[in-house]
Amino acid sequence: MTRTILDYLIIFLKGLAMGAADVVPGVSGGTIAFISGIYEELLDTINSVNINTLKILKNDGVKVMWKSINGNFLISLLFGIGLSIVSFAKLIKWSIENKPIMVWAFFFGLVLASVIYIAKQIKNWNILSVIGLIAGASVAYYITILPPMVSSSSSGLFMFFAGALAICAMILPGISGGFILLLLGAYKPALDALHDKDLKTILLLITGAIVGLLSFSRILKWLFDKYHNLTLAVLTGFVFGSLNKIWPWKKIIESEMINGKLKILQEESISPMSYQGNPQIGWALFLAIIGFIVILLLEKSAKVKAI
């Protein structure tokens, strides 16, 4: 596939969107990758990085190796993700802390539209697809209502597997990696490691993430190749079930001070009429519609490009 500079700029912008989504606890960058039309290429690219890559580098040189791993696509995307996380992290963090209903409403509309978008990719609806849809939605919803584990362990093996599971969530449309760390009870140990510059724990998390990414992406690639419709149905259900996590109106059930900051550990979705405080229903509806329209515009632009 021959790409122009403009194509790589668009990939970079998609990376920016993925990074912004990953900063928001409860929203997966994988969802953005899917609705922006680069999900399967991302899986293919990750899968192309293996032991054979080193052989190609040794025998054929950097240029051939770079092409074999779709390097231009990967670097454009990763640069966008990295720049977005560095640039928007504080802004999004401030927005969530000070304007939570507005932020969640926007992402709720965006993810709701993405459910419809993903479902439209399913070419053949049948009983198995419907079962997959229901199963995916049920699993995702159940994950969003799970109470977080209270882990006293920060052993190397535990942190390795925590990193592996978190990165799997990040590339799976629906639930974010940060939310999985919170559920596992690994969120505080991970923050402590970063705060204390505990290189051993940080390296274990990173190693687990690399192993999880390379392993899980291969499983997803195999599922797409063998059971494309069913996999799409399950992912559609998974994204739909995850909507509970980003419902704008919440009641806090459990919270804890982590590194001097109040961290919400468990909450439940409630009616805006039951919300303690100003539910900001008008703004919430407006921003949810904006989020919904963003996905419609992405879909429309994708169709125009295809033509």
N, C-alpha and C positions, 0 to 999 in steps of 0.2 A: 504494500500500500504506500503510495507516494503522498506525502503530506507537505503542505506549504507552511510558512511561518505563521499565517493566520490560523491554521488548524492547531498548531501547537499553542498559540495564544489562547484559543478556546479551551484546550485541554488544561492549560494553566488556570484559567478562570474556574473550570470545574473543580480543580484541586483546591482553589480558594474556598469554594462552596463546601467541599467535603471537610476541610479543616475547620471552618466555622461551625459546621454541624457537630463535629467531634468534640468541640469545646463545650457544647451544650449537653449537660448530663441527661441522658435519656434519649438522645437523638444520635443515630448511627451515620457515620460517613458513608457506609455501605448503601444506605437508602439513597443518598444523593448520587452516588456512583450509578445506581440502577436507573434512577429517573433521568439522569443526564446521558444515558446510552453508552456508558463505558464500562459497565460492570463485568461483562463476559471478557472483554479485552483485558481488563485489569487482572482477572483470574488467569487468563492465558499467559500474560506477561510474568506474573508471579511464578507460575508453574515452569516457565522457561529458565528460571534461575535454579540450577542444580549442579551436580558434580560435573556433568558434561560441559558446563560453561567454562570451567577451568581448563578442560582439554582443548576446547575451541580457542581459548586465549593463548594457550601454549603452542598449538599447532598452526593457527591461522592469524593470530594477532588481535589487537584491541578492536580494530574497525569491524571485523567479522563477528567478534564476540558481542560487541555493542549492538550490532544489528540483530543478532540472534535472540537477545533478551529485550528487544523493542526499547532500547535505551532512551531514545529521544522522547517517546511517550512517557516512560517511567520518570525521567528526570523532570519533565515539564509538570507532571502531576504532583510529584513529591515536593517540588519547589513551591507550587501553589499551596499545598497542604501546610508545609512548614511555615511559609510566610503568613498564611492566614492565622495559624495558631499563635504565632508571635505577635501579629498585629492586632487581631480581634479578641484575643483571650480576655484582656482587661475590660474591653468595652462590653462584651457579651456577659462577663461575670458581673459587671456593674448593673447591666440591664436586668439580669435574672434576680439580683438582690433587691433592686429598687423598682422595677417594673415587671414583675414575674408574670402577671396575667397577660400582658401585651405580648411578651416574648413567647410564652407557651401557646397563645392563641394563633400567632403567626405560624409557628411550627406545626400546630395541630392542623391548620388548613393545608399547609404544604404536604404533610405526611398523608392526610386523608386523600388528597388528590393523587398522591403517588400510589395509593392502594388501587385506585381505579386504573391508573396508568399501567401498573404491573399486571393487573388482571386482564387488561386488553391484549397483553402479549401472549396469552394462552390461546392457542389455536383450536384446541379440541377439548371442550368441557364434557366430562363424563362423571360417573359415580365416584371413580377413584380420585379425580381432581377435586370434587366437592369434599370428599373425606379428608384429603390433604389440606384443603383450605381450612376446614373446621379444626383439624389437628394442629395446624400451625398457629391459628388464632388462639386456641385453648392454651397451648404451651407458652406463648408469648404473654398472654394475659396472666397466667399463673406466675410467671417469673416476675411480673410487675407488682404483684401483691405479696411476694415472699418477704418475710421479715429477714433483715440482714443477720448473718452469722456473727457471733461475738468470738473472734478468734484470738487466742492468746499466743498463737504460734506465728513466728516469722522465720521459720526454718527455711533453709535453702530450697528444699524440695517443694515446700508449700508455695513460696514466692515464684519459683519456676513455673509451676502449674497455674498459678494465678495469672501470670503474664501471658501464658499460652491461651487460657480461656478468654482473657480480656481482649486479646487481639482477634480471636475468632469472632467475638461479638462485634468488633469494629468493622469487619468486612462482611458481616451478615446483616442484611437490611433489617432494621427494627430496633434492637436494644444496643445501647452504647457500651463501650468497654469500661468506662468509669463506673457505670451502674453495676456491672458484673463484679468489679473489684469491691464495691461497697457491699454487695450481697455476700461475697466470700469472706468478708471481714479483713480484706487485704488492703483496703483503701488507706487506712491510717498507717499501717506499716510502710506502704509505698510512699506516702507523704513524708513520714519520718525519715525514710532512707534518703529522699531528695533533700530534705532540710538539713540532715546531719552529714550529707555527702558520703553516705555509706556505699562506697563503690561496689563492694561485694554483692549487696542486695540489689543495687541498680543493675549490675551486670546480669544477675540471675533473672530479673524481670525482663530485661532486653533479650537474653538468650531464650527464655521461655516464649517471648513474643515472636521471635524469628522462627523457632521450631513450630509454634502453633500456626503462624501465617503460612509457612511452606507446606505444612501437613494438611491443614483445613482447606486451603485453596485447592489442593489436589482432589480432595473429597468432593468439594463443590463442583469442580470442573468435570469430574467423572459423572456426577449426578445430572449436570446439564447435558452432557453428551448422551447419556443412556436414558434419562427420564426427564426430558426437557419440560414437558407440560406439567407433570406432577411436581417437579421442583419449583416451577413458577407458582403453582397453586399453593404450595406450602409456604413459600416466601411471601405471597400475597396475604395469606392468613397471618403469618408472623408479624408483618408490618401492621396489619389491622389490629391484632391483639395488643401490640405495643402502644397503641393510641392512648390506652389508659394511663400510661406513664406520663404523657405530656398533656393530659386534660388540664385546662388552665386553672380550674378552681379546686383547691386541695385543702384538706384538714390535716394538720400535723398530729401524728400519733406518737412518734418518738424522735427525739433529737439528742445530740451529744456535742460537747465542746471538743473539737479536734484541732490541735495546734493553735489554740486560742480563738478559734472561730466556730460559730454554731453551725453544725452540719445536720441536716435533716436526714434521719435514718429510715423512717417509715411514715408514709402519709396515705390518705385515701381520697379518691375522687368524690366530690360532692356537687350538688346542684348549685348553680350560681345564686339561687334564692336563699340557700342556707349558708352562704359564705359570710364569715365574720369580717365586715369591712365593706369597702366600695367594690362591688363585683365588676365594674367597668364594662358592662355588657355591650354597650354600643361600640367602644373601641375594640373590644375583643372580637366582635362579629366582623368589623371592618378589616382588622388585621388578618383574621382567618380567611376572609375572602381574598385578600391580597396574596396570601400564601398559596391559596388554591389557584389563583390566576397565574402565578409564577410558573407553576407546573404545566398549566395549559399552554402557556407561551413557549416553554421548553419543548413540549411535545409538537407544537405547531412548527417551530423552527427546525426540529429534527425531520419532520415530514417534508418541509420545503427543501432542505439540503439533500434529502434522499431523491427527490424529483430532479 
